[in-house]
Amino acid sequence: MAKKAVLIGAGKIGRGFLGDILYHAGYELTFLVHSPVQTQQMRDQGYYTIFQTSEATGEMRKVRIDGYAAYCTVTEQEQCAEAIAQA
């Protein structure tokens, strides 16, 4: 059975910090997003990029997060509830 995580909100902390940790730990990610426009943008693009900077070296690297689902909390309440129930 796959590990699943539902993140309510898709802001900097949700996507950038928690999303990165959970993605690399092997979780299937689902974002519950308030804005219908942002939800559709996340779906259309299908990935997002995180920029990480090493504290020790100052070197920056890009990390691509993909394979997530996104549902709008305003217009897709049933899908949101189902995602939570499955996680």
N, C-alpha and C positions, 0 to 999 in steps of 0.2 A: 504494500500500500504506500502510495506516495505521501510525503509530508507536504502539508498545505498550510499557508499562512495568509491571513486576510489583514491588510493594512487599511485602516479607516483614515482616509486622507492621503493625498499624494503630493505633499509639500516637500521641502528640502530634507526634513528629518525622515519622513516616511520613505521617500524614494532613495535619497542619497545615503542615509546611514543604515536604517533598518533593512531597506530593500537589498542593499549590498550584502549585509551580513547574512540574511536569510537566503538569498539567491546562491551565495557561495557555500552555504550549508546544505544545499540540495532541496530547498523548499520550492514548491510551485507557488508563485505569488499572484495574489488578487488584490487590486487596489479598488477601494470604494471611494469614489470621487464626487464632490458636491456639484461641480460645474459640468453640465452636459457638453459644453464646448471642449473643456479639458479632457473629459472622458473620450470623446471622439478623436481628439488629437493624439492621445496615447494609443488608441487602437490603430489609427491610420499609420502612425510611425512604426509601431511594433517594437520599439526599443527606446532606451534612453542611455545617455552617457554620463558617467560620473568621472570627475577629475580628482585624483588623489595625489597629494604631495607628501613625500617622505620627510618626516621631521629630521631625520639624521642627515640626509643628503640634499634635500631640497628638490630632488628629482620628481617630476610630475609624470603620472601615467594616466591613460584613459582606460576606463572599465565600462564595457557595454553590458547592459542588463536587458534581456529579451525574454520572450516566451511567457509573459505575464497576461493576466486578464484584467480588464477594467470595467467597472459598472458604475452607473450614476445613481447616487443615493436619492436624487430628486425624481427621476423618471423610471428607474429600474429597481424598485423596492423588492420585488419578488426574487430577482436574480441576486441581489445583495443578501437577502435572508438565506437563500440557498447556499451561497458561497460561505457564509458564516457557519451554517449547519454542517457543511461538508468538512470544514476545517476542524 
